[in-house]
Amino acid sequence: MYLVGIDVGTTNTKTVIFDVETGHITAVGSCRSIVRHPAPEWSEFEAEELWSGVLRSIQAAIRCCDHPELIQGIAVASMGEAAFPLDADANVLYPAIAWYDLRAAAEAQAWEEAAGREQLFTITGQIPQPIFGVNKLLWLRNHVPQIFERIERWLNIEDFVLWKLCGTFATDFTIASRTMLFDQQTLNWSDSLLQQADLRLSWFAQPVLSGTPLGTVRKEVAEQTGLPLHTIVSAGGHDHLCGAFAAGLAHSGRLLESMGTASALIALSDGFQPGPALLEAGYSSYAYVLPNIFATLGTLNFAGGALEWAVTLLYGQGKPLSVSPDVFADAIHEAAEIAPGSRGATVLPAFLGSGTPLGHDAARASILGLTPSHDRPTLIRALMEGLAFWLRDNTQMLCSLGIAPPQPEITLIGGTTQATSLLQMKADVTGCLIKVPQIAEAAATGAALLAGLGANIFRSGEEAAASVQHSVQAYEPSSQAVEIYNEIYEQMYLPARRLLI
C-alpha cells in the first residue's frame, strides 16, 4: 500500500511514494521550479509551468514504482504566501508572486497602519510583513487594477494544485494562515479583516484541517501521471510544518529547528495564545497540521546560508558555487578542531535582521573580539557558535513564555544538518539533547502521511508519524563544554547582543 506526497518548493517540486508497510520512501521524482523575474527583485511562478512541474515530478516517481495501482492517497505540501488569482471561468489572471518577493512593501505598511499591528497579531497570529497574501492582493489592486477587477478566486499554491488534482476548491488551515486574513480562534476567514481590506469572502477556498479528504484524482490527471483513479486527494500543509510532522512532531511540547539557508524554529503547543511578549519577540503562531495543536514559529533569515557564505568567502573565490562539498566539509572539520570560545571571537549572526527573539529587522551581524591572531577556522567556528547561541536564545525565550518545556529535546532537520560538528555545538550551547532523524524529503513525506490520514490508513497523527522508519543521530551535551558555553553566553554573547542589536 502506497501514499504519495508532493512538495511544491521554491527551487524544486518533489514527489515521494511512501510504502506504508515498510515505512520507507520507495520512489522520488523531482522537477526544477521555474522562477520568472519580469523586473529587478521581482520573482513569479507561471501557473502552467508550476502545474507541469507537478505532473512531471509525479510521473518520474511513478516510473520508479513497481505497483502504482496500490497507491491509496495523495496530498500536497507547499511554500506559503504565493497564490494565483482566477477569473469567473477559472482562468489564471496573473502569475503567483513568490513568497519572498517584497514588491508589496508599501501595501504592507499601509495594511499594518490600517488594521493595527496588535489586532493583526491577535487575530491571525502573524507578524506583519510584505510577504503575506493580503498584501499581494492589495498590490494587484493598486498596480494592475484591470486584473484585480476580474478576480473571482484566490488560490494559494497548495489550493491550486489540489484543484488541478481533483477539481475541489479547498485550502488547509496552515496555508490559509499565510494570507494574514485567517482567524486562528475560529479557524476560518476573518470577516472583520476581509471587510477592512475590502476583499470578498467568496474569493477564498474553504479552509479544512490538513488530512481532510477532498475527492479522487480527475481522470485526465490519472491518465497523464499513472495515478490510479481511486487515489484520494487530501489537504496537505505548509512545507515547514509538513516536514516537522514527518520528523515526528505530533504533540505539544516538541521543538524542531529546520536548518536551511534560513532557520525556522517550530514549537508545538495546545492552544492559540497570542500575547504582547510573543508579538514583541517576533514569533508567529498559527494552526498546525494536526487538530488542536498550534505552531509557534521563530526565524533567522540567514543561518545555513551565512555559514555557506562565510566558507565561500574564506575558502573559495567569494563567488557562489566556488567551494566544493569536500572543501566545505574540510572547513567545518577544521573549525571543529578549535577550542570552544573561538579564542575570544564572538559572532552575532544578524546578517539579515536579528530574527527572533528580538525581531529587529534592521539589525546586522557583528564580530567582537577579533585580532590578527584569528584565522579562517576560528572565524568559521565563531559563526557556528553564534548560530548555536541564537538557538539557545530562542529556546530560553519559548521556555519563559510557557511554550517549550525546560531543557527540551530538539529535533533538527534540513540541509545544514550535514555540518555535524555544528550539531554537537548546538547540544553543548543549549544543554539540550539534539536528535537528527535521517529523513530525505521531509516535507513531501509529511504530505504523504497526511494523505494517509485522509485515506483512513492511519487512525491518528501519532500513528502516522510513528510509521516513518528512519535512523536517528543523537548529540548529547558535554558537561564540560556546557560549563564553558554558559560562561561565554552570559558574559560575552548576551552583553554584546544587548549592546549591538
C-alpha positions in Angstrom: 0.0 0.0 0.0 1.4 3.4 -1.1 0.9 7.0 -0.3 2.0 10.0 -2.4 3.3 13.3 -1.1 4.1 16.3 -3.2 6.3 19.2 -2.0 5.9 22.3 -4.3 9.0 24.2 -3.3 10.8 27.4 -4.3 13.6 25.5 -6.0 12.2 22.1 -6.9 8.9 20.2 -6.9 9.4 16.8 -5.5 7.1 13.8 -5.3 7.6 10.8 -3.0 5.9 7.5 -2.9 5.7 6.2 0.7 5.4 2.4 1.4 3.1 2.1 4.4 4.2 -1.5 5.2 7.9 -0.8 5.3 7.7 2.8 6.5 10.2 3.9 3.8 10.2 6.1 0.7 10.3 3.8 -2.4 10.5 6.4 -5.1 11.2 10.1 -5.6 10.5 12.3 -8.6 11.8 15.8 -9.0 11.4 18.7 -11.3 13.1 22.1 -11.2 10.8 25.0 -10.3 10.9 27.8 -12.9 11.0 31.2 -11.4 10.4 34.2 -13.6 12.0 37.7 -12.9 10.0 40.2 -15.0 11.5 43.2 -13.2 14.5 43.7 -10.9 13.9 42.0 -7.5 10.6 40.5 -8.7 10.0 36.8 -8.7 7.0 34.9 -10.0 5.7 31.5 -10.9 3.6 30.9 -14.0 0.6 28.6 -13.4 1.1 26.2 -16.3 4.8 25.9 -15.7 4.2 25.1 -12.0 1.5 22.6 -12.8 3.7 21.0 -15.5 6.4 20.6 -12.9 4.0 18.9 -10.5 2.9 16.5 -13.3 6.5 15.7 -14.3 7.5 15.0 -10.7 4.6 12.6 -10.2 5.4 10.9 -13.5 9.0 10.4 -12.5 8.1 8.9 -9.2 5.6 6.6 -10.6 8.0 5.3 -13.2 10.1 4.0 -10.3 7.1 2.4 -8.6 6.5 -1.3 -9.2 2.8 -1.3 -8.3 1.3 2.1 -8.8 -2.2 0.5 -8.5 -1.5 0.2 -4.8 -1.4 4.0 -4.3 -4.3 5.0 -2.0 -3.9 8.7 -1.4 -2.1 11.9 -2.3 -1.6 15.3 -0.6 0.4 18.4 -1.1 2.9 20.4 0.9 3.8 23.8 -0.5 5.5 27.1 0.0 3.3 29.7 1.6 2.5 33.3 0.7 2.1 32.8 -3.0 -1.2 32.5 -4.9 -2.9 32.6 -8.3 -5.8 34.9 -9.0 -8.5 33.3 -11.2 -11.5 34.8 -13.1 -15.1 33.6 -13.2 -14.1 31.0 -15.8 -11.2 29.6 -13.7 -8.6 31.2 -16.0 -5.4 32.2 -14.2 -5.2 36.0 -14.5 -1.7 36.7 -13.2 1.4 34.8 -12.1 1.9 33.8 -8.4 4.1 36.4 -6.8 6.8 34.4 -4.9 6.7 34.3 -1.1 9.9 36.2 -0.8 9.1 38.9 -3.4 8.9 42.2 -1.5 7.2 44.4 -4.1 4.2 44.8 -1.7 6.2 46.6 1.0 4.2 49.8 0.7 0.9 47.9 0.8 2.1 46.0 3.9 2.9 49.2 5.7 -0.5 50.7 4.8 -2.2 47.5 5.8 -0.5 47.4 9.2 -1.4 51.0 9.8 -5.0 50.5 8.8 -5.6 47.2 10.7 -3.2 47.7 13.6 -0.2 45.5 14.3 -1.7 44.2 17.6 -5.0 43.4 16.1 -3.5 41.6 13.2 -1.4 39.5 15.5 -4.3 38.8 17.9 -6.5 37.6 15.0 -4.0 35.9 12.6 -1.0 35.1 14.8 1.2 36.6 12.1 3.8 39.4 12.3 3.1 42.0 9.6 5.4 41.6 6.6 5.1 42.3 2.8 5.2 38.5 2.0 1.6 37.7 3.1 -1.2 37.1 0.7 -3.3 40.1 1.7 -0.5 42.5 0.7 -0.1 40.9 -2.7 -3.8 41.3 -3.3 -3.6 44.9 -2.3 -0.6 45.3 -4.6 -2.7 43.9 -7.5 -5.5 46.4 -6.7 -3.0 49.3 -6.7 -0.8 48.4 -9.7 -2.9 46.2 -12.1 -6.5 47.1 -11.4 -7.6 45.7 -14.7 -6.6 42.3 -13.3 -7.8 42.8 -9.8 -11.3 43.7 -11.0 -11.7 40.3 -12.7 -10.7 38.2 -9.7 -13.2 35.6 -8.6 -10.8 33.1 -6.8 -7.5 33.5 -4.9 -5.8 30.1 -4.8 -2.6 29.6 -2.8 -0.1 27.2 -4.4 -1.4 24.2 -2.4 -5.0 25.2 -3.2 -4.2 25.5 -6.9 -2.5 22.0 -7.1 -5.4 20.4 -5.1 -7.9 21.9 -7.5 -5.9 20.7 -10.5 -5.7 17.2 -9.0 -9.3 16.7 -8.0 -11.4 19.7 -9.0 -12.2 20.8 -5.5 -11.6 24.4 -4.2 -10.1 24.0 -0.7 -7.2 25.1 1.4 -5.8 23.9 4.7 -5.6 25.9 8.0 -1.8 26.2 7.8 -1.6 27.6 4.3 -4.7 29.8 4.9 -2.8 31.3 7.8 -0.1 32.6 5.5 -2.6 35.1 3.9 -2.9 37.2 7.1 -6.7 37.0 6.7 -7.3 33.8 8.7 -8.7 33.9 12.2 -6.9 31.4 14.5 -9.6 31.4 17.1 -12.4 30.3 14.7 -10.1 28.6 12.1 -12.0 30.4 9.4 -11.6 33.5 7.3 -11.8 36.7 9.3 -14.9 38.7 8.4 -13.5 41.8 10.1 -10.2 41.7 8.2 -11.8 40.9 4.9 -14.2 43.9 5.4 -11.3 46.2 6.4 -9.3 45.2 3.3 -12.5 45.3 1.1 -12.0 41.8 -0.2 -14.7 39.2 -0.9 -15.0 36.1 1.2 -16.1 34.1 -2.0 -12.6 34.5 -3.4 -11.1 32.3 -0.8 -11.2 28.5 -0.8 -12.9 26.6 2.1 -10.4 26.1 4.9 -10.1 22.5 6.2 -7.9 20.6 8.6 -4.8 19.1 7.0 -5.5 15.5 6.0 -9.1 16.1 5.1 -10.2 14.1 2.0 -11.4 16.3 -0.9 -12.2 13.8 -3.6 -10.4 11.5 -6.0 -8.0 12.3 -8.8 -9.5 13.6 -12.1 -9.5 11.1 -15.0 -7.2 13.4 -17.0 -4.7 13.6 -14.2 -4.8 9.8 -13.8 -4.1 9.3 -17.5 -1.3 11.9 -17.5 0.5 10.6 -14.4 -0.3 6.9 -13.9 -2.1 7.6 -10.6 -5.0 5.2 -10.1 -8.5 6.7 -10.4 -9.3 5.7 -6.8 -6.5 7.8 -5.4 -7.9 10.0 -2.6 -6.7 13.6 -2.7 -6.4 15.2 0.7 -5.4 18.6 2.1 -1.7 19.0 3.0 0.0 21.9 4.6 2.7 24.5 4.8 6.1 22.9 3.9 7.9 23.7 7.2 5.1 22.1 9.2 4.8 19.0 7.0 8.5 18.5 7.4 8.1 18.8 11.2 5.3 16.2 11.1 7.4 13.7 9.2 10.2 14.2 11.7 7.9 13.0 14.5 6.3 16.2 15.9 2.8 15.0 16.7 2.0 16.5 20.1 2.6 19.7 22.1 5.8 20.4 23.9 8.0 19.4 20.9 10.6 21.6 19.4 12.2 21.5 15.9 14.7 23.6 14.0 14.6 23.4 10.2 18.1 24.4 9.1 18.5 25.6 5.5 19.5 28.9 4.1 17.3 30.3 6.8 16.5 28.7 10.1 12.9 28.1 11.3 12.3 27.1 14.9 8.9 25.4 15.5 7.4 24.8 18.9 4.1 23.0 19.3 1.5 23.9 22.0 -2.1 23.1 22.8 -3.7 26.4 22.1 -3.5 29.7 20.3 -2.3 32.2 22.9 -1.2 35.5 21.3 0.2 38.0 23.7 2.4 41.1 23.8 5.6 39.2 24.7 5.2 36.9 21.7 4.5 39.8 19.4 7.4 41.8 20.7 9.8 38.9 20.2 8.6 38.5 16.6 7.2 35.0 16.8 4.3 34.0 14.6 1.7 31.5 15.9 -0.8 29.5 13.8 -2.6 26.2 13.3 -0.5 23.1 12.9 -1.3 20.2 10.5 -2.9 18.2 13.4 -6.1 19.1 15.2 -6.0 21.3 18.4 -2.2 21.9 18.1 -0.6 25.3 17.2 2.9 26.0 16.0 4.9 28.9 17.2 7.5 29.9 14.6 10.8 31.6 15.2 13.1 32.5 12.4 16.7 33.6 11.5 16.7 34.7 7.8 20.3 33.9 7.1 21.6 30.9 9.0 22.9 27.9 7.0 23.2 30.5 4.2 25.6 32.5 6.4 27.7 29.5 7.0 27.9 28.7 3.3 28.7 32.4 2.5 31.5 32.5 5.1 33.1 29.3 3.9 32.9 30.6 0.3 34.4 33.9 1.3 37.3 32.4 3.3 38.0 29.2 1.4 36.9 29.9 -2.1 36.9 32.8 -4.5 34.0 34.6 -2.8 31.6 33.6 -5.5 28.6 31.2 -5.3 29.4 27.6 -6.1 33.2 28.3 -5.9 33.5 25.9 -3.0 33.1 22.1 -3.5 31.3 20.0 -0.9 34.6 18.5 0.0 36.2 21.9 0.7 33.1 22.9 2.7 33.4 19.7 4.8 37.1 20.3 5.4 36.4 23.9 6.5 33.8 22.7 9.0 36.2 19.9 10.3 38.9 22.5 10.8 36.6 24.7 12.7 35.6 21.8 15.0 39.3 21.5 16.0 39.3 24.9 17.5 38.6 25.1 21.2 35.2 26.3 22.5 35.0 30.0 22.6 36.8 30.6 19.3 39.8 32.2 21.0 37.6 35.1 22.2 35.9 35.9 18.9 32.1 36.2 19.1 29.7 36.5 16.2 26.2 37.9 16.4 24.6 36.3 13.3 22.1 39.1 12.4 23.1 39.2 8.8 19.6 39.9 7.5 18.0 41.1 10.8 18.2 39.7 14.3 15.3 37.3 13.8 13.5 36.1 17.0 13.5 36.7 19.9 14.4 40.4 19.3 12.6 41.0 16.0 14.9 43.8 14.8 14.7 43.7 11.0 17.3 46.5 10.6 19.9 44.7 12.8 23.1 43.5 11.1 25.8 41.0 12.1 28.8 41.8 14.2 32.1 40.2 15.1 33.6 41.0 18.5 37.0 40.3 20.0 38.7 40.0 16.6 42.5 40.1 16.5 45.2 39.4 13.9 45.8 36.0 15.5 42.4 34.7 14.4 42.5 32.5 11.3 39.9 31.1 8.9 38.9 28.0 11.0 38.5 30.2 14.1 36.2 32.6 12.3 34.1 29.8 11.0 33.9 28.3 14.5 32.8 31.7 15.9 30.0 31.9 13.4 28.9 28.3 14.2 28.8 29.2 17.9 26.8 32.3 17.1 24.2 30.2 15.3 24.1 27.9 18.3 23.7 30.9 20.7 20.8 32.1 18.6 19.1 28.7 19.1 19.7 28.9 22.9 18.3 32.4 23.0 15.1 31.3 21.3 14.8 28.1 23.4 15.0 30.0 26.6 12.5 32.6 25.4 10.0 29.9 24.4 10.5 28.3 27.7 9.9 31.5 29.6 6.7 32.1 27.7 5.5 28.6 28.6 5.5 27.3 25.1 8.5 25.0 25.4 9.4 22.9 28.4 12.7 23.4 30.3 15.7 21.7 28.6 13.6 20.4 25.7 14.7 17.7 23.3 15.3 19.5 20.0 14.8 17.8 16.6 16.9 19.1 13.7 16.2 18.7 10.0 17.4 20.4 6.9 20.4 20.6 4.6 22.7 22.2 7.2 22.5 19.1 9.4 25.3 17.8 7.2 27.6 20.0 9.3 27.7 17.5 12.2 30.1 19.5 14.3 27.6 22.3 14.3 25.0 19.9 15.7 27.3 19.0 18.6 27.9 22.7 19.2 24.2 23.3 19.4 23.8 20.5 22.0 26.7 21.9 24.1 25.5 25.5 23.9 21.8 24.8 24.6 22.4 22.0 27.1 19.7 20.0 25.2 19.7 16.7 23.6 19.8 17.2 19.8 18.2 14.5 17.6 18.6 14.4 13.8 16.2 12.0 12.1 17.6 10.7 8.8 14.7 11.6 6.6 15.0 12.5 3.0 12.4 14.8 1.6 10.7 15.5 4.9 8.1 18.0 3.6 6.9 15.6 0.9 7.0 12.7 3.4 4.8 14.7 5.8 2.3 15.3 2.9 2.2 11.6 2.2 1.4 11.0 5.9 -1.5 13.5 5.7 -2.7 11.6 2.6 -2.7 8.5 4.8 -4.9 10.3 7.3 -7.3 11.4 4.5 -7.5 7.8 3.2 -8.1 6.4 6.6 -4.8 4.4 6.5 -3.8 5.9 9.9 -6.1 6.4 12.8 -4.2 9.4 14.3 -1.4 11.8 13.7 0.7 10.0 16.2 0.3 6.7 14.4 1.1 8.4 11.1 4.3 10.0 12.4 5.4 6.7 14.0 5.0 4.8 10.7 8.1 6.5 9.3 11.1 4.2 9.8 14.4 6.0 10.0 17.6 6.1 12.0 18.2 9.0 14.4 21.6 10.5 15.2 21.7 11.9 18.7 24.0 14.6 20.1 24.3 14.7 23.8 25.7 17.9 25.5 29.1 17.5 27.1 29.1 18.7 30.7 32.5 20.3 30.3 31.5 22.2 27.1 28.2 23.2 28.6 30.0 24.9 31.5 32.3 26.8 29.1 29.5 27.9 26.9 27.3 29.0 29.8 30.1 31.5 30.8 30.5 32.7 27.2 26.8 33.1 26.7 26.3 35.0 30.0 29.4 37.1 29.9 30.0 37.8 26.2 27.1 36.9 23.9 24.2 38.4 25.9 26.0 41.7 26.8 27.1 42.1 23.2 23.6 41.3 21.9 22.1 43.9 24.3 24.6 46.5 23.2 24.6 46.0 19.4 21.2 44.6 18.4 
